[in-house]
Amino acid sequence: MNIVIGGAGDVGFHLAKLLTTEDHNITLIDHDDVVLEYASTHLDVQCIKGEITSIEALMNAKIETADLFIAVVTYESANLLACILAKKIGAKKTIARVSNPEYFHKVQRKNFKDSGVDNLFSPSLLAVQEIKRLLRRVSATDVFEFEDGKISIIGFTADQDSNLIGMSLRQLTDDATGHHLRVIVVLRGGKTIIPNSDMTIEPEDHIYLSTDIKDFDRVNKFVGKTLKKIKKVMIIGSDALARRTAKILEKEYNVSIIMKEKIECKKCHEELNSTLILQGDPNNTDFLLEYGLRAMDAFIALTPNSETNILSSLMAEQLKDIKTIALVDNSAYTHISQNIGVDTIINKKLLAANNIFRFVRRGRVEAIASFHGVDAEVIEFILDENSFVIGKKIADIGLPNNSTVAGVIRDDKGLIPTGEFILDNEDKVIIFVLPDAVKAVEHIFR
């Protein structure tokens, strides 16, 4: 595909990096010489200098031949205008980054589509959805469900008292026969490993299990975790993201929000219903304790300062056993969350780039997921009667070493297969795969 990206900042750069692995022709437009030079020296892309709303810049990027135009600069008005112009000139499809939640209403989306903006995305909205998803399973750092939970992939840290410590994966597979689960990837020392059966689980390994068990408590017992229900949530923050998160979460939880500035507290009073709103310094441990930190089940740090979010989350975890989620701007931090003690670190820009990447690829697969700190993704393929793998055992289809079958959905039922499992028409096959094996896996299931 010919893809033009308007904006070479964090979102645009990360998106271009992902798309270049797919052999797309990528063109980046930006007015900033520094970001363009960085992109040109680190990626195989064409760079055009100019504003994304400039017709001259769009024409220089050959927008009339673009299969897709994606506008991702900070200003939503520029993104919307650029998409409208690109569509008028000849781009087949357009996507715009926006921040206003009103734009996602059905009527507004139709109005934008009629104007030439085919799809919208919001980094903040994606972050809120991610936070809501993560709170569903307090003992896990990550949960992704396929087909309404028929197969789930769950991330855990192997604590010192975990039942898995010292267990080989061969032994684990034997012991887990009645539990219907399998370790599919291990994050150890920041390195993503598709493990073999001889690998032994070590303390502080971050492991991902695939399971067909809907009773999450059974999985917890097997890995030595205690399932805790989240009731009370504390949020620290000082902008629209914190308010939006509180507005969504207050429908299900008892939420307290702490904001430093009086004007932000006033906005909270105008927008929120049942949330307890407090004015104070999120860096002040005594203040957090005074207003109930020890009684909380989850702590969510959403200030604009990454270091404040990480340090306050670490402080919260030291005080009690609590679920922590920290927002960061620096993408390098997303790979260290399990190592430093914060349950989950989220990055709005990477979430946005990954979301668009999955949208671009969705024509060939049913679903794609990615996990925090893991240099891999999960792809769900639907088999048809022309698939090369039909009638073959999983062990015989030639999967590369850096990939593994996490599960199969057949006849509306989730299955954790062995290598002897024979694939059939209309099976939905869920594959965990490292980046260097994606093309080979897609070739097998294409």
C-alpha positions, 0 to 999 in steps of 0.5 A: 500500500501507498501510505502517507502519514501527516506528522512525524512525531511520536505517533507518526514515527512509531506508526511508520516504524510498524508499517515499514515492517509490512513492506508498505511505501511510507511517506511522512509529512512534517514541518519540523526538520529535526523530526524529519531528519531523525525519521529519514535516518532511522526508517526506510521512508520518504520525507516531505517538509511542509504543513500537513494542511498544505496542498503543495506538501500533499501533492509532493507526497503524491497524495492522489496515489495514496491508498491511505492518509493518516493525520496524526499531529497534535492539533485535531483541526489540522488533522481533520482539514488535512484528511478532507483535502487529501480525500478531495485530491484522491486519497482512497481512505483517511484517518484523523487523530482527534481529542474531542469525545463528541466527534465519536457520536454516530451522527458526527462520525457520519458527518465527518465521513461525508466530508472526507474523514473516513475514520477517527481515533483518539489517543486519550480515549484509547488510554481510557479503554485500556485502563478500564480493560486492565482493571477487570483483572486485578491480579493480571497485568494484561488480559486480552479476550478473544471471542468473548473470552473463549480464549484469553491471554493473561499476563502475570509476574511470577512472584517468589511464592508462585507455584510456577517457580522452578517448574519446567514448561514440560512439567507445567503442561503436564500439571495444567492438563486439567486447567486448560492453560499454557505458557506462550511467552516469557518476558525476562530481563526485558527480553521477549522469549517464545519458550521451549518445553525445557525452559524453567520459570524463574522469580520475576519472570513475566509470563503470558498464559493462554487459557480457555477457562472463564473462571479466572479464579482457577487460573489464579490458584494455579499460578499462585495469585489471589483474585481480588475484586476492585471496588475503590480506585484513586486517580491522580491527574490534572487534565482532561484524560484524568477527568474522562477516566474518572467519568468512565470508571465512576459507573463501576467503582468508588472513585477518588480523584486528586488534582493539584490546581483549583481550576481543574477541580472545578472542571471535575465538579462540572463533569463528574457525578459520584467521584470524590474530588480532592485538591492536593499535591499528588507527590505528597504521600501524607496527603494521599494517605490522609485521603484513603490510599491504604483503603484503595484497590487500584491507583492510577497515575495520569499526571502529565509528568511520567516520572511523577506517575512512576514514582507515585505508583511505586510509593503506592505499591510499597504501602500496600498490595495494590493494582497500579497503572502509570501513564508515561510519555517516554516509550522506553518506559513501556518495556520496564514496568515489570522490572521496576514494580509498577503493574502496568505502564501505558503510553497514549501515543504507542496505543494510538499507533498500534491501534492504527497499525491493527486497523491497516492489517485487519483486512487479512486477519480477524484480530490483532493484540499487543501487550505491554513491554512484549516485543510480539503480537497476537494474531487471530486467523480465520481458516477457509477451505483453501487454507494450506493448513487444513487437515494438517497437524499443528506440528506439521505446518512449519511454524517458525521458532519465534511463534506458537499457537495460543489457542483455537476456537472451533464451533464456538468453543475455545481449545488449547491445542497440542502439536497433534491437533488437526486444523479444520475449515472455519477454525479461528487460530490464535498465534503469538508471534515475534516481529521477525516471524510475522511475515512467515506466519502470515504466509502460512495462514494466508 
